[in-house]
Amino acid sequence: MLCCLPVISEGPVRHLIALLFLLVGGLPASASEPALDLLDVPASYTAAFSVTSSRGTYHGRVWHMPGLERREVATDGGGQGILIDRNADTAYLLGLSGKWYVGLSLRAAAGMVGGLDAWQASRTRVREENVAGLRATRWKTRAEGPKGGFTGDIWTSREGVVVKAVGVLNSADGDDSPVEMSLSDLRVGAVDRRMFDLPKGWFGFDLRQVPPDKVVQAVESLKPLLEGRKGR
């Protein structure tokens, strides 16, 4: 899991990946399907967001198009991010201050946060509520897998965008973590496609062909190189 990788996990990237794979729209009430199939919200949007967990509160921004997602968060280390291209089966972990990236397969990225590729998610509608001035539907949500899960509530806009989520990320080792995410400044509409391109000229490694069960070891071996680029 990302908590074993200080370079990547000293901020909230673990929770960002989990929220990306879990807390999205498109699931009818009381249905159940693979959590990874819930990645796409059928709308393009940008928004600011905050994530609060046992590690503290982090603020960032999200850009989304169907099949594509980019999230960046500000941290003491200069910022972290994740760039997902579902059609290419790719997740890039980004070190913003060091201008580095590590490319993984979606399956490998999911495996690093509790085997999310095997999680099944379901939700049941609760009621309509107002969230930060937006009309939203509240859902009681649960996701389960062999190495963890999520239990809590999510609120979705009429487009299916999750504008708020409150719950607990469960871990097989008992290291459960309360987590809360909320959006603000939500703008539904066209997004510049270039926001989802890997930054040119950055230092990086492509580990997309590394088997998921070997990727943690591979990233661990890269830590000295990535750490050395902080502040560049």
SVG drawing of the C-alpha trace seen along z (x, -y; Angstrom):
<svg xmlns="http://www.w3.org/2000/svg" viewBox="-35 -29 54 40">
<polyline fill="none" stroke="black" stroke-width="0.4" points="0.0,0.0 1.1,-3.6 1.7,-4.0 4.8,-1.8 6.2,-4.4 7.2,-7.6 8.1,-9.5 4.6,-9.1 2.5,-8.7 3.7,-11.5 0.6,-13.4 -3.0,-12.2 -2.4,-10.4 -3.6,-7.1 -6.9,-8.6 -7.1,-10.4 -6.8,-7.2 -9.3,-5.5 -11.8,-8.3 -11.2,-8.4 -12.1,-4.7 -15.0,-4.7 -16.8,-8.0 -18.2,-8.7 -21.6,-8.7 -23.5,-6.4 -24.7,-3.6 -28.4,-3.0 -29.9,-2.6 -29.1,0.7 -27.0,2.0 -23.6,3.5 -20.8,3.6 -17.0,3.4 -15.7,0.2 -13.4,-0.5 -16.4,-0.6 -17.6,-3.7 -14.7,-5.8 -16.4,-7.8 -18.8,-10.6 -20.5,-11.3 -19.8,-15.0 -16.7,-17.3 -16.0,-19.6 -13.4,-21.4 -13.6,-22.1 -11.6,-22.8 -11.6,-20.1 -10.5,-19.3 -9.7,-15.9 -9.6,-15.4 -8.2,-12.2 -6.0,-11.1 -3.1,-12.8 -4.7,-16.2 -6.6,-18.4 -5.4,-18.9 -6.7,-21.2 -6.4,-20.8 -8.1,-21.0 -9.7,-18.4 -10.1,-18.3 -12.4,-15.7 -13.5,-14.4 -15.1,-11.1 -12.3,-8.5 -9.8,-11.1 -9.1,-12.6 -6.4,-14.8 -6.1,-15.8 -3.4,-17.9 -3.0,-18.7 -0.8,-21.2 1.5,-19.7 4.5,-20.8 6.7,-18.8 5.5,-21.0 2.5,-19.1 1.4,-15.7 -1.0,-14.6 -2.5,-11.8 -3.4,-11.6 -5.7,-8.8 -6.4,-7.8 -8.8,-4.9 -8.8,-4.1 -5.0,-3.8 -5.2,-1.7 -2.7,-4.2 -2.3,-6.1 0.6,-8.6 1.7,-9.6 3.1,-13.1 5.6,-14.9 4.8,-18.6 7.8,-20.3 10.4,-17.8 8.7,-17.5 8.7,-13.7 6.2,-11.0 5.8,-7.3 3.5,-5.6 1.5,-2.5 -1.3,-0.4 -4.7,-1.1 -4.6,2.4 -1.3,1.8 -2.4,-1.6 -5.6,0.0 -3.5,2.8 -1.4,0.3 -4.4,-1.0 -6.0,2.3 -6.8,4.1 -9.5,1.7 -9.7,3.5 -11.5,6.3 -13.9,4.1 -17.6,4.2 -19.5,1.0 -23.2,0.5 -25.3,-2.4 -28.9,-3.2 -30.6,-6.5 -31.3,-8.4 -32.8,-11.8 -32.3,-15.1 -30.2,-17.7 -28.4,-21.0 -24.6,-20.9 -22.7,-24.2 -25.7,-25.7 -26.1,-22.7 -29.0,-20.3 -27.6,-16.9 -28.7,-13.3 -27.4,-11.6 -26.5,-7.9 -25.6,-5.4 -22.6,-3.7 -20.5,-0.6 -17.6,0.9 -15.9,4.2 -12.9,6.1 -10.4,8.7 -8.0,6.1 -10.3,3.3 -13.4,1.3 -15.3,-2.0 -18.5,-2.7 -20.2,-6.1 -22.3,-8.6 -21.8,-10.4 -23.7,-13.3 -24.0,-13.5 -25.1,-16.4 -27.6,-16.0 -24.7,-15.2 -23.5,-12.5 -20.5,-14.4 -19.7,-13.6 -19.7,-16.9 -19.2,-15.5 -18.2,-12.1 -17.9,-11.2 -17.0,-7.8 -14.3,-5.4 -11.7,-3.7 -11.3,-0.2 -8.0,1.8 -7.5,5.5 -4.8,4.8 -7.3,2.9 -5.8,-0.5 -9.2,-2.2 -9.2,-5.8 -12.0,-8.4 -12.0,-10.4 -14.1,-13.3 -14.0,-14.9 -15.9,-18.0 -16.0,-20.0 -16.3,-23.7 -16.3,-26.1 -17.8,-23.3 -17.9,-24.2 -19.6,-21.7 -18.6,-22.2 -15.7,-21.9 -12.2,-21.2 -9.0,-21.7 -7.9,-18.3 -4.2,-19.3 -4.8,-19.2 -4.7,-15.4 -1.4,-15.1 1.7,-14.1 3.9,-17.2 6.7,-17.5 10.3,-17.5 9.5,-15.9 11.8,-13.2 10.0,-9.9 9.6,-6.1 7.1,-4.0 6.2,-1.0 3.0,-0.1 4.4,3.2 5.6,4.2 3.3,6.9 1.0,5.5 2.6,7.7 6.0,6.3 5.2,2.6 5.7,1.7 9.2,3.2 9.9,1.4 8.8,-2.0 10.7,-1.4 13.9,-1.1 13.2,-4.5 12.8,-6.4 16.4,-7.7 16.1,-9.2 12.7,-10.8 13.6,-12.1 16.7,-13.8 14.5,-15.8 12.5,-17.6 12.6,-21.4 14.1,-21.3"/>
</svg>
